[in-house]
Amino acid sequence: MERYINIRQVLDDLLHHPLLQDLTFERAVNYSVEFIRIVGCPRVFEEKTAPIKIENYRGKLPCDFHRMIQVRTCACGRTTTFRYSTDSFHMSDDKHCNLPDLTYKIQGQVIFTSIKDGEIEIAYEAISVDEEGYPLIPENSSFVRALELYIKKECFTILFDLGKITPQVYNNTLQQYSWAVGQAQNELVKPSIDQMEAITNMWHSLIPRVSEHRTGFVNEGTREIWKEH
């Protein structure tokens, strides 16, 4: 579980810069959400699960939804996973005849399923927010540095277009941001020791685990043990 800090800490640091005195909290939040989506590293997001009520083949996704991990449903004590639909007519009114699998598609903040009514559970990536709904930032020095430079770059782009800063100042900020965001992405994709153990077990598997999707990949990172008879 990643540790997070409040976006206000980043804003307080930025407001010390004399050219960023007009930066508002709302603009800083918008820039932060943009940057989180641009970086896109899994460790930036929080993994969550949520039940969703399906009515007339559709349900509303959570407000903090970023990307789907998996979808499942439980009926008669049996858990069944969905796959993403490849059906060109998934959105048609008569798409649900003789479907072999449970499927879904996402449009905007709505999930469309192949079941008409019921309840599903989704596992998804979410942007972490505080009790007021503002984004939380991973407590990682490389990420915070890159975020500050992204916000600075966006503000300086406006100032540069208005002729209020020199090309040298603007280009220096762009260069600093390019280095910082690369370092942040490398830092955030580096697996921990425990994550490496799961990855190693997957790589050393001799028998392909082709059915892991339907079990939620619960055994994907376990060690394969051979028994001699």
KELO-219353 format. One line per field, with one value per residue (C-alpha): residue in three letters; residue number from 0; x, y, z. Coordinates in steps of 0.02 Angstrom, whole numbers, plus 50000, padded with zeros to 5 digits. Each point is the difference from the previous one (the first is absolute). Layout:
N
ketor: [Ala, ...]
milo: [NUM, ...]
x: [X, ...]
y: [Y, ...]
z: [Z, ...]
end
This chain:
229
ketor: [Met, Glu, Arg, Tyr, Ile, Asn, Ile, Arg, Gln, Val, Leu, Asp, Asp, Leu, Leu, His, His, Pro, Leu, Leu, Gln, Asp, Leu, Thr, Phe, Glu, Arg, Ala, Val, Asn, Tyr, Ser, Val, Glu, Phe, Ile, Arg, Ile, Val, Gly, Cys, Pro, Arg, Val, Phe, Glu, Glu, Lys, Thr, Ala, Pro, Ile, Lys, Ile, Glu, Asn, Tyr, Arg, Gly, Lys, Leu, Pro, Cys, Asp, Phe, His, Arg, Met, Ile, Gln, Val, Arg, Thr, Cys, Ala, Cys, Gly, Arg, Thr, Thr, Thr, Phe, Arg, Tyr, Ser, Thr, Asp, Ser, Phe, His, Met, Ser, Asp, Asp, Lys, His, Cys, Asn, Leu, Pro, Asp, Leu, Thr, Tyr, Lys, Ile, Gln, Gly, Gln, Val, Ile, Phe, Thr, Ser, Ile, Lys, Asp, Gly, Glu, Ile, Glu, Ile, Ala, Tyr, Glu, Ala, Ile, Ser, Val, Asp, Glu, Glu, Gly, Tyr, Pro, Leu, Ile, Pro, Glu, Asn, Ser, Ser, Phe, Val, Arg, Ala, Leu, Glu, Leu, Tyr, Ile, Lys, Lys, Glu, Cys, Phe, Thr, Ile, Leu, Phe, Asp, Leu, Gly, Lys, Ile, Thr, Pro, Gln, Val, Tyr, Asn, Asn, Thr, Leu, Gln, Gln, Tyr, Ser, Trp, Ala, Val, Gly, Gln, Ala, Gln, Asn, Glu, Leu, Val, Lys, Pro, Ser, Ile, Asp, Gln, Met, Glu, Ala, Ile, Thr, Asn, Met, Trp, His, Ser, Leu, Ile, Pro, Arg, Val, Ser, Glu, His, Arg, Thr, Gly, Phe, Val, Asn, Glu, Gly, Thr, Arg, Glu, Ile, Trp, Lys, Glu, His]
milo: [0, 1, 2, 3, 4, 5, 6, 7, 8, 9, 10, 11, 12, 13, 14, 15, 16, 17, 18, 19, 20, 21, 22, 23, 24, 25, 26, 27, 28, 29, 30, 31, 32, 33, 34, 35, 36, 37, 38, 39, 40, 41, 42, 43, 44, 45, 46, 47, 48, 49, 50, 51, 52, 53, 54, 55, 56, 57, 58, 59, 60, 61, 62, 63, 64, 65, 66, 67, 68, 69, 70, 71, 72, 73, 74, 75, 76, 77, 78, 79, 80, 81, 82, 83, 84, 85, 86, 87, 88, 89, 90, 91, 92, 93, 94, 95, 96, 97, 98, 99, 100, 101, 102, 103, 104, 105, 106, 107, 108, 109, 110, 111, 112, 113, 114, 115, 116, 117, 118, 119, 120, 121, 122, 123, 124, 125, 126, 127, 128, 129, 130, 131, 132, 133, 134, 135, 136, 137, 138, 139, 140, 141, 142, 143, 144, 145, 146, 147, 148, 149, 150, 151, 152, 153, 154, 155, 156, 157, 158, 159, 160, 161, 162, 163, 164, 165, 166, 167, 168, 169, 170, 171, 172, 173, 174, 175, 176, 177, 178, 179, 180, 181, 182, 183, 184, 185, 186, 187, 188, 189, 190, 191, 192, 193, 194, 195, 196, 197, 198, 199, 200, 201, 202, 203, 204, 205, 206, 207, 208, 209, 210, 211, 212, 213, 214, 215, 216, 217, 218, 219, 220, 221, 222, 223, 224, 225, 226, 227, 228]
x: [50000, 50073, 50008, 49920, 50011, 49875, 50009, 50006, 50179, 50051, 49908, 50081, 50173, 49955, 49929, 50172, 50051, 49976, 49933, 49867, 49910, 49842, 49989, 49834, 49962, 49870, 50124, 50131, 49873, 49957, 50183, 50031, 49861, 50069, 50174, 49940, 49914, 50153, 50121, 49880, 50108, 49899, 50077, 49928, 49824, 49907, 49926, 49819, 49849, 49820, 49827, 49898, 49815, 49956, 49831, 49951, 50176, 50092, 50071, 50088, 50186, 50074, 50046, 50184, 50009, 50155, 50022, 49920, 50098, 49865, 49813, 49912, 49829, 49941, 49843, 49944, 50162, 50107, 50115, 50015, 50114, 49959, 50110, 50005, 49881, 50067, 49823, 49970, 49815, 50023, 49902, 49856, 49832, 50007, 50183, 49960, 49938, 50102, 50156, 50129, 50089, 49962, 50065, 50005, 50047, 50034, 49944, 50033, 49949, 49881, 50034, 49890, 49986, 49926, 49887, 49841, 49979, 50101, 50156, 50182, 50161, 50141, 50185, 50068, 50137, 49946, 50075, 50024, 49907, 49983, 49839, 49963, 50021, 50169, 50136, 50134, 50179, 50117, 50128, 50144, 50130, 50027, 49814, 49972, 50146, 49934, 49824, 50065, 50097, 49848, 49893, 50142, 50018, 49815, 50000, 50160, 49927, 49866, 50128, 50112, 49856, 49964, 50183, 50025, 50147, 50151, 50027, 50148, 49892, 49863, 50117, 50091, 49834, 49957, 50168, 49984, 49826, 50057, 50135, 49887, 49852, 50116, 50076, 49827, 49936, 50154, 49982, 49816, 50013, 50141, 49925, 50026, 50084, 49831, 49937, 50158, 49965, 49829, 50075, 50137, 49872, 49901, 50156, 50054, 49833, 50019, 49815, 49906, 49862, 49870, 49850, 50060, 49882, 49846, 50076, 50054, 50185, 50004, 50131, 50099, 50145, 50011, 50151, 49978, 50045, 50039, 49975, 50095, 49906]
y: [50000, 50166, 50145, 50163, 50185, 50140, 50106, 50155, 49958, 50010, 50164, 50078, 49963, 50071, 50162, 50047, 50031, 50186, 49958, 49881, 50115, 49996, 49810, 49948, 49842, 49948, 50016, 49903, 49859, 49995, 49993, 49863, 49889, 50028, 49951, 49843, 49941, 50043, 49903, 49853, 49889, 49872, 50056, 50174, 49929, 49913, 49828, 49987, 49887, 50056, 49921, 50071, 49977, 49957, 50057, 49980, 49939, 50149, 50068, 50158, 49991, 50078, 50184, 49962, 49866, 50007, 49829, 49829, 49852, 49865, 49971, 49854, 49946, 49871, 49896, 49842, 50000, 49998, 50143, 50036, 50128, 50111, 50033, 50161, 49986, 49984, 49996, 50140, 49995, 49998, 50163, 49935, 49962, 49818, 49968, 49883, 49849, 49840, 50084, 49870, 50115, 50139, 50161, 50186, 50165, 50170, 50168, 50154, 49963, 49859, 49813, 49902, 49814, 49846, 49972, 50101, 50018, 49950, 50049, 49990, 50035, 50094, 50012, 50164, 50131, 50161, 50171, 50015, 50145, 50075, 50024, 50158, 49913, 50077, 49888, 49926, 49993, 49850, 50041, 49974, 50137, 49965, 50006, 50159, 50084, 49953, 50059, 50169, 50022, 49948, 50134, 50125, 49953, 50025, 50170, 50054, 49953, 50131, 50128, 49961, 50021, 50170, 50050, 50012, 49879, 49971, 49847, 49950, 49993, 49905, 49874, 49970, 49954, 49881, 49914, 49982, 49927, 49874, 49932, 49999, 49910, 49865, 49974, 49992, 49871, 49891, 50013, 49956, 49848, 49923, 49848, 49962, 49840, 49919, 50052, 49928, 49833, 49993, 50050, 49869, 49865, 50048, 49995, 49831, 49917, 49851, 49968, 50147, 50061, 50036, 50003, 50130, 50134, 49912, 49985, 50182, 49951, 49946, 49865, 50089, 50044, 49838, 49885, 49848, 49838, 49838, 49836, 49843, 49837]
z: [50000, 49946, 50124, 49945, 50040, 49973, 49842, 50111, 50048, 49817, 49976, 50152, 49929, 49829, 50068, 50064, 49819, 49956, 49826, 50067, 50120, 49892, 50006, 50079, 50095, 49870, 49857, 50098, 50027, 49814, 49953, 50129, 49930, 49824, 50057, 50092, 49841, 49893, 50110, 50007, 50112, 50100, 50166, 49974, 50012, 50140, 49969, 50056, 49985, 49992, 49975, 49856, 49972, 49821, 49932, 49818, 49956, 50073, 50162, 50058, 50037, 50160, 49987, 50034, 49863, 49890, 49920, 50014, 50067, 50001, 50012, 50082, 50062, 50125, 49969, 50091, 50099, 49842, 49950, 49814, 49919, 49852, 49850, 49900, 49853, 49823, 49930, 49875, 50046, 50189, 50012, 49893, 50080, 49942, 50042, 50145, 49903, 50022, 50070, 50056, 50126, 50121, 49921, 50029, 49919, 50075, 49931, 50105, 50179, 49953, 49987, 49878, 50037, 49918, 50151, 50007, 50188, 50152, 50094, 49949, 50092, 49916, 50042, 49935, 50009, 50085, 50026, 50188, 50078, 50173, 50099, 49899, 49833, 49955, 49927, 50111, 49937, 50026, 50135, 49880, 49980, 49815, 49964, 50101, 49913, 49829, 50045, 50060, 49837, 49897, 50083, 49982, 49816, 49966, 50087, 49913, 49831, 50026, 50059, 49851, 49878, 50080, 49984, 50188, 50012, 49888, 49888, 50109, 50157, 49910, 49918, 50164, 50082, 49857, 50016, 50188, 49980, 49867, 50116, 50153, 49920, 49931, 50171, 50081, 49877, 50025, 50188, 50001, 49887, 50101, 50088, 50183, 50061, 50030, 49828, 49922, 50085, 49916, 49831, 50016, 50038, 49845, 49890, 50068, 49971, 49882, 49977, 49922, 50116, 49868, 50118, 50126, 49934, 50067, 50175, 50008, 49977, 50182, 49965, 49863, 50115, 50097, 49986, 49890, 50091, 49911, 50092, 49950, 50005]
end
